[in-house]
Amino acid sequence: MAVDYTVIVVYLAGMLAMGWWGMRRAKSKSEFLVAGRRLGPGMYSGTMAAIVLGGASTIGGVGLGYQYGLSGAWMVFTIGLGLLALSVFFSARISRLKVYTVSEMLDLRYGGRAGLISGVVMWAYTLMLAVTSTIAYATIFDVIFDMNRTLAIILGGSIVVAYSTLGGMWSITLTDMVQFVVKTIGVLLLLLPIAVIKAGGFGEMRAKLPTSYFDPLGIGGETIFTYVLIYTFGMLIGQDIWQRVFTARSDKVARYGGTVAGTYCLVYAIAGAVIGTAAKVMYPKLPSADSAFATIVKDELPVGVRGLVLAAALAAVMSTSSGALIACATVANNDIWSRLRGAVRGTGKEGDEVSGNRVFILVMGVAVIGIAIALNDVVEALTVAYNLLVGGLLVPILGGLLWKRGTAAGALAAVVVGGTAVIGLMAGYGILANEPVYYGLLASLVAYVAVSLATRPTDPAVLAHWRERLAGRAQTPDPAAEAVAAQP
């Protein structure tokens, strides 16, 4: 294992070095939070693919392939579909808004008054996403070093917190590009063909497994529908995803670069399912489907290659973890703390804003590590996060982009009613049930439409400025619109 250890240690040291290099570039709020809004198509595609394909997509995707066969690709496949939909239909307009958070977009569209509550919901989502990603370090470091769970979480989490705090989005972008390359080589170019060959090829796999393993819909129609509802729509509105859209150099980069990343996700989904199916042939009686990835890597790969594939798994977890962490800190600072203390957006020195955001990343990072150590059930935490996100924020965000009659009161009602309904239904049906997100989303939609129609339309000055920002013709907030937004 000495060679494998060396590969992993060099990789981790490289992540820290990228963080130090990124710190020298992040001198302004824009540089620190959105990489100066100047990523080209190559870096944008790589970093976008890196953030959406995390530990759940890699280890979990292989586990679903082990359990259901090729239809196990649907979870990651719906993530790719969501990224494609975001890139084709919405990313250009989102990029032209020149904001930092989803809540700022809601303020622009509705004239204020919905930002704080939506910020709290988005903060809860990004926090849980960061926590679940951090927990995954325990699985990987256990395979690599046979390490204690708590120590593994502290080690992996500390490295991510360190490079994220040092250089913000620049550090995360640079590390994500490395992680994207490592992930592509480790999973697609090495593990996939080796797993199929070790299983005897596709003919042997078909001969040894039930036909349901090769049914594209074998996982079940209701499960696929739920994946679409949670993950496809979740990709459209998550702060962690939007913050990457904000890094694009232009709306064309956001559209075409995101389309490439989404297509990559579809390929990655199929690869994970095939690897899991091959693992089922080789290890038909594993105690847990989620252990399929670690087992096949540990037992079937040669020295050196094993270290690279484990680094790929580590890369998948780190990319999602760092993206969720900076999103969580950005929301906490810009959408919650700044509003609570009555700060006026856009004031203060750039250097002070960088320091403030750096402090929030550090504080949120420590909190994420602490919660990850205390929490055991990753699936439940992630389900709560996505249910709150989709049930509370999908309707007011998409409604704001697609329906001009939507109002601030309607948006606020949708967030409160949808979020409350999801929480109540999870308590009644159970956290992992499908009904909470179904009925919560429906309640949010009804509240949004009913309250919007029952209240005065959004001020024409706010809508005019909104249209200017969407078209990319207004790069700074309009004083008249800000005055309307400031009204009680």
C-alpha positions in Angstrom: 0.0 0.0 0.0 3.0 2.3 0.2 2.6 3.5 -3.4 -1.2 4.0 -2.9 -0.4 6.0 0.3 2.1 8.2 -1.6 -0.5 9.0 -4.3 -3.1 10.0 -1.8 -0.7 12.1 0.3 0.7 13.9 -2.8 -2.9 14.6 -3.9 -3.9 16.1 -0.5 -0.7 18.2 -0.4 -1.6 19.5 -3.9 -5.0 20.6 -2.7 -3.4 22.7 0.1 -0.9 24.2 -2.4 -3.8 25.2 -4.7 -5.4 26.9 -1.7 -2.3 28.9 -1.0 -2.0 29.9 -4.6 -5.6 30.9 -4.8 -5.2 33.1 -1.8 -2.9 35.4 -3.8 -5.6 36.0 -6.4 -8.6 36.5 -4.2 -8.2 40.2 -3.4 -11.8 41.4 -3.8 -15.3 40.1 -3.0 -15.9 39.2 -6.6 -12.6 37.3 -6.8 -13.2 35.5 -3.5 -16.9 34.5 -4.0 -17.2 34.0 -7.8 -13.6 33.9 -9.1 -13.9 37.4 -10.6 -16.7 36.2 -12.9 -14.1 35.3 -15.6 -13.9 31.5 -16.0 -13.7 30.4 -19.6 -15.5 27.3 -21.1 -12.8 24.8 -20.1 -12.5 25.6 -16.5 -16.2 26.3 -16.1 -17.2 22.9 -17.5 -14.7 21.1 -15.3 -15.6 22.8 -12.1 -19.3 22.6 -12.7 -19.1 18.8 -13.4 -16.9 18.5 -10.3 -19.3 20.1 -7.9 -22.4 18.2 -8.9 -20.7 14.8 -9.0 -19.8 14.2 -5.3 -19.5 11.2 -3.0 -23.2 10.4 -3.4 -22.8 10.3 -7.2 -19.6 8.2 -7.1 -19.9 5.8 -4.1 -23.7 6.0 -4.0 -24.0 5.7 -7.8 -22.0 2.5 -7.7 -24.1 1.3 -4.8 -27.3 1.8 -6.7 -25.8 -0.1 -9.7 -24.9 -3.0 -7.3 -28.5 -3.0 -5.9 -30.5 -2.4 -9.1 -28.3 -2.8 -12.1 -28.2 -0.3 -15.0 -31.3 1.5 -13.7 -29.2 2.5 -10.7 -27.9 5.2 -13.0 -31.1 7.2 -12.6 -30.1 9.2 -9.6 -26.9 10.7 -11.1 -28.7 10.8 -14.5 -31.4 13.1 -13.2 -28.6 15.3 -11.8 -27.2 15.6 -15.3 -30.6 16.4 -16.7 -31.1 19.1 -14.1 -27.7 20.7 -15.0 -28.6 20.5 -18.7 -31.9 22.2 -18.1 -30.3 24.9 -16.0 -27.6 25.5 -18.6 -29.9 25.6 -21.7 -32.9 27.5 -20.3 -31.8 29.6 -17.3 -28.0 30.0 -16.9 -27.6 32.9 -19.4 -30.2 35.0 -17.5 -28.8 34.0 -14.1 -25.2 34.9 -15.2 -26.3 38.4 -16.4 -27.9 39.3 -13.1 -24.4 39.8 -11.5 -25.5 38.8 -8.0 -23.9 36.6 -5.4 -26.8 34.6 -4.0 -30.2 33.2 -4.9 -31.8 35.4 -2.2 -30.3 38.5 -3.9 -32.0 37.4 -7.1 -35.3 37.1 -5.3 -34.9 40.6 -3.9 -34.2 42.0 -7.3 -37.3 40.3 -8.8 -39.8 40.9 -6.0 -38.5 44.2 -4.6 -37.2 42.8 -1.3 -38.9 41.3 1.7 -38.4 37.6 0.7 -34.6 37.5 1.0 -34.0 36.7 4.7 -36.4 33.8 5.0 -35.3 32.3 1.6 -31.7 32.8 2.9 -32.4 30.7 6.0 -33.9 27.9 3.9 -30.9 28.0 1.5 -28.5 28.1 4.3 -30.0 25.0 5.9 -29.8 23.2 2.5 -26.1 24.1 1.9 -25.2 23.3 5.5 -26.7 19.8 5.3 -25.1 19.2 1.8 -21.7 20.2 3.3 -22.2 17.9 6.3 -23.2 14.9 4.2 -20.2 15.3 1.9 -17.9 15.6 5.0 -19.2 12.4 6.5 -18.2 10.6 3.3 -14.5 11.1 4.3 -14.9 8.5 6.9 -15.7 5.8 4.3 -12.8 6.7 2.1 -10.1 7.1 4.8 -11.2 3.9 6.4 -10.4 2.1 3.1 -7.1 3.9 2.7 -5.7 4.1 6.2 -8.1 2.0 8.3 -8.7 5.3 10.2 -11.1 6.1 13.0 -14.3 7.7 11.8 -14.0 10.9 13.8 -10.3 11.4 12.8 -11.1 10.8 9.2 -13.8 13.5 9.2 -11.5 15.9 10.9 -8.7 15.2 8.5 -10.7 15.4 5.3 -12.8 18.3 6.5 -9.8 20.3 7.7 -8.1 20.2 4.3 -11.3 21.4 2.5 -11.8 24.2 5.1 -8.2 25.2 4.8 -8.0 25.7 1.0 -11.6 27.1 0.9 -10.8 29.7 3.6 -7.5 30.7 2.0 -8.5 31.4 -1.5 -12.3 31.2 -1.7 -13.7 30.4 -5.1 -10.3 30.7 -6.8 -8.9 28.0 -4.7 -12.0 25.9 -5.1 -11.9 26.3 -8.8 -8.3 25.3 -9.1 -8.7 22.3 -6.9 -12.0 21.3 -8.7 -10.1 21.2 -12.0 -7.6 18.9 -10.6 -10.4 16.8 -9.0 -12.2 16.7 -12.3 -9.1 15.3 -14.1 -8.4 12.8 -11.3 -12.1 11.7 -11.3 -12.2 11.2 -15.0 -9.0 9.2 -15.1 -9.7 7.2 -12.0 -13.4 6.3 -12.5 -14.1 6.5 -16.3 -10.7 5.5 -17.8 -9.5 3.0 -15.1 -12.1 1.6 -12.8 -14.9 1.2 -15.4 -13.0 -1.0 -17.9 -11.1 -2.9 -15.2 -14.4 -3.7 -13.4 -16.1 -5.0 -16.5 -13.1 -7.1 -17.5 -12.8 -8.6 -13.9 -16.5 -9.5 -14.1 -15.9 -11.4 -17.3 -17.4 -8.9 -19.7 -21.0 -7.9 -20.5 -21.9 -11.4 -21.7 -20.9 -13.0 -18.4 -22.6 -10.2 -16.4 -25.9 -10.9 -18.3 -25.5 -14.6 -17.8 -25.0 -14.4 -14.0 -27.5 -11.6 -13.1 -31.3 -11.4 -13.3 -32.8 -9.7 -16.4 -34.1 -6.9 -14.1 -30.5 -5.7 -13.8 -30.5 -4.7 -17.4 -34.0 -3.1 -17.5 -33.6 0.7 -17.8 -36.7 1.2 -15.6 -35.9 -1.6 -13.1 -35.5 0.8 -10.2 -39.2 1.7 -10.5 -41.2 4.6 -12.0 -42.0 6.2 -8.7 -38.4 6.3 -7.7 -37.3 7.8 -11.0 -40.1 10.5 -10.7 -38.9 11.3 -7.2 -35.3 11.6 -8.4 -36.4 14.0 -11.1 -38.4 16.1 -8.6 -35.6 16.3 -6.1 -32.4 16.3 -8.0 -33.4 17.7 -11.5 -35.3 20.6 -10.0 -32.8 20.9 -7.1 -30.1 21.5 -9.7 -32.1 24.5 -11.0 -32.2 26.4 -7.7 -29.3 25.4 -5.4 -27.0 28.2 -4.2 -24.0 25.9 -4.7 -24.9 25.5 -8.4 -25.8 29.1 -9.0 -22.6 30.3 -7.4 -20.7 28.4 -10.1 -22.9 29.9 -12.8 -21.9 33.3 -11.4 -18.2 32.4 -12.2 -18.8 32.2 -15.9 -17.0 34.8 -18.1 -20.2 35.4 -20.2 -23.7 34.0 -20.6 -22.5 31.9 -23.6 -19.9 30.3 -21.4 -22.5 29.5 -18.8 -24.8 28.0 -21.4 -22.4 25.9 -23.5 -20.0 25.1 -20.7 -22.9 23.9 -18.5 -24.2 21.8 -21.4 -20.8 20.0 -21.7 -20.8 19.4 -17.9 -24.4 18.1 -17.9 -23.5 15.7 -20.7 -20.5 14.5 -18.8 -22.8 13.8 -15.8 -24.9 11.5 -18.0 -21.9 9.5 -19.0 -20.7 9.3 -15.4 -24.1 8.1 -14.3 -24.0 5.1 -16.7 -20.4 4.3 -15.7 -21.2 4.2 -12.0 -24.2 1.8 -12.7 -22.0 -0.5 -14.8 -19.3 -0.6 -12.2 -21.9 -1.5 -9.5 -23.4 -4.2 -11.8 -19.9 -5.7 -12.3 -19.3 -5.6 -8.5 -22.6 -7.6 -8.1 -21.2 -10.4 -10.3 -17.9 -10.5 -8.3 -19.3 -10.0 -4.8 -23.0 -11.1 -4.8 -23.4 -11.0 -1.1 -21.9 -7.8 0.2 -23.5 -6.6 3.5 -24.1 -3.2 2.1 -24.6 -1.9 -1.4 -22.6 1.2 -0.6 -19.6 -0.9 0.2 -19.4 -2.1 -3.4 -17.1 0.8 -4.5 -14.6 0.4 -1.7 -14.6 -3.4 -2.1 -13.9 -3.5 -5.8 -11.2 -0.9 -5.5 -9.5 -2.6 -2.6 -9.6 -6.1 -3.9 -9.4 -5.8 -7.7 -7.2 -2.9 -8.6 -3.4 -3.1 -8.9 -1.0 -1.0 -6.7 -0.8 2.6 -7.8 -4.0 2.4 -9.8 -5.8 1.7 -6.5 -4.4 4.9 -5.0 -5.4 6.9 -8.0 -9.0 5.6 -7.9 -9.3 6.3 -4.2 -8.0 9.8 -4.9 -10.8 10.0 -7.5 -13.3 9.1 -4.8 -11.7 11.6 -2.5 -11.8 14.2 -5.3 -15.5 13.6 -5.8 -16.3 14.2 -2.1 -14.0 17.2 -1.8 -15.4 19.1 -4.8 -19.0 18.9 -3.5 -17.9 19.6 0.1 -16.0 22.7 -0.8 -18.7 24.0 -3.1 -21.4 23.5 -0.5 -19.2 25.1 2.2 -18.5 28.3 0.3 -22.2 28.5 -0.7 -23.2 28.0 3.0 -20.8 30.7 4.2 -21.9 33.1 1.4 -25.5 32.8 2.3 -24.8 33.0 6.0 -22.8 36.2 5.6 -24.6 38.0 2.7 -28.2 36.9 3.2 -28.6 36.4 6.9 -25.9 38.1 9.0 -25.8 41.3 6.8 -29.6 41.7 6.9 -29.9 41.0 10.7 -27.3 43.6 11.5 -28.9 46.1 9.1 -25.9 46.4 6.8 -26.4 48.2 3.5 -25.5 45.9 0.6 -22.5 47.1 -1.4 -20.9 49.2 1.4 -17.5 48.6 3.0 -14.0 48.1 1.6 -13.4 45.1 -0.7 -10.6 43.9 1.6 -12.9 43.9 4.6 -15.5 42.0 2.7 -13.0 39.3 1.7 -11.9 39.0 5.4 -15.5 38.8 6.5 -16.4 36.0 4.0 -13.1 34.2 4.9 -14.1 34.2 8.6 -17.6 32.9 7.7 -16.1 30.0 5.7 -13.9 29.1 8.6 -16.8 29.3 11.2 -19.1 27.3 8.9 -16.4 24.8 8.2 -15.8 24.1 11.9 -19.6 23.8 12.4 -19.9 21.4 9.5 -17.1 19.1 10.8 -18.7 19.1 14.3 -22.1 18.2 12.9 -20.7 15.5 10.7 -19.0 13.9 13.7 -22.3 13.9 15.6 -24.5 12.8 12.7 -24.8 9.2 11.5 -27.5 9.0 8.8 -26.3 10.6 5.6 -29.3 9.7 3.5 -31.8 11.3 6.0 -29.8 14.5 6.3 -29.5 14.8 2.5 -33.2 14.1 2.0 -34.2 16.8 4.5 -31.9 19.3 2.7 -33.3 18.6 -0.7 -36.9 18.4 0.5 -36.6 21.9 2.1 -34.9 23.3 -1.0 -37.4 22.0 -3.5 -40.5 22.3 -1.4 -39.7 25.8 -0.1 -37.8 27.6 -2.9 -38.5 26.0 -6.3 -41.8 27.8 -6.9 -40.8 31.4 -6.0 -37.5 31.1 -7.9 -38.9 29.6 -11.1 -42.1 31.7 -10.7 -40.0 34.8 -10.6 -38.1 33.8 -13.8 -41.2 32.7 -15.7 -44.3 34.6 -14.4 -44.4 38.4 -14.2 -47.5 38.5 -12.0 -45.7 36.8 -9.1 -45.4 39.2 -6.1 -43.2 39.4 -3.0 -46.1 38.4 -0.8 -46.7 35.4 -3.0 -43.0 34.4 -2.9 -42.9 34.7 0.9 -46.1 32.7 1.2 -44.6 30.0 -1.0 -41.4 29.7 1.0 -43.2 29.6 4.4 -46.1 27.3 3.3 -43.9 25.0 1.3 -41.2 24.7 3.9 -43.6 24.2 6.8 -45.6 21.6 4.8 -42.5 19.7 4.0 -41.3 19.6 7.6 -44.8 18.6 8.9 -45.2 15.9 6.3 -41.7 14.5 7.1 -42.7 14.2 10.7 -45.9 12.4 9.7 -44.9 10.2 6.8 -41.2 9.8 7.7 -38.1 11.6 6.4 -37.5 9.2 3.6 -41.1 9.1 2.3 -41.9 10.6 -1.1 -45.1 12.4 0.0 -43.5 15.3 1.8 -41.8 16.8 -1.3 -44.9 16.0 -3.5 -47.4 17.7 -1.3 -45.1 20.4 0.0 -44.3 21.5 -3.6 -48.0 21.5 -4.4 -48.8 23.6 -1.3 -46.1 26.0 -2.2 -47.4 26.4 -5.8 -51.0 27.0 -4.6 -49.8 29.6 -2.0 -47.7 31.4 -4.5 -50.4 31.7 -7.2 -53.2 32.5 -4.8 -51.4 35.2 -2.7 -49.8 36.7 -5.8 -53.2 37.2 -7.5 -54.7 38.5 -4.3 -52.0 41.2 -3.8 -50.9 44.2 -5.8 -48.6 43.5 -8.7 -44.9 44.1 -8.3 -43.9 47.8 -8.7 -43.3 48.6 -12.3 -40.0 50.2 -11.5 -38.8 47.0 -9.8 -39.9 44.9 -12.8 -38.3 47.3 -15.3 -35.0 47.1 -13.4 -35.3 43.3 -13.2 -35.7 43.1 -17.0 -32.7 45.4 -17.5 -30.6 43.1 -15.3 -31.8 40.0 -17.0 -30.9 41.5 -20.4 -27.4 42.4 -19.1 -27.9 46.1 -19.6 -27.8 47.2 -15.9 -24.7 46.1 -14.0 -25.4 48.0 -10.8 -28.6 48.2 -8.6 -31.1 50.9 -9.6 -31.6 53.5 -6.8 -35.4 53.6 -7.4 -35.7 49.9 -7.2 -33.6 49.8 -4.1 -35.8 52.4 -2.5 -38.9 50.2 -3.2 -37.0 47.2 -1.8 -36.3 49.1 1.4 -39.9 49.9 2.1 -41.4 48.1 5.1 
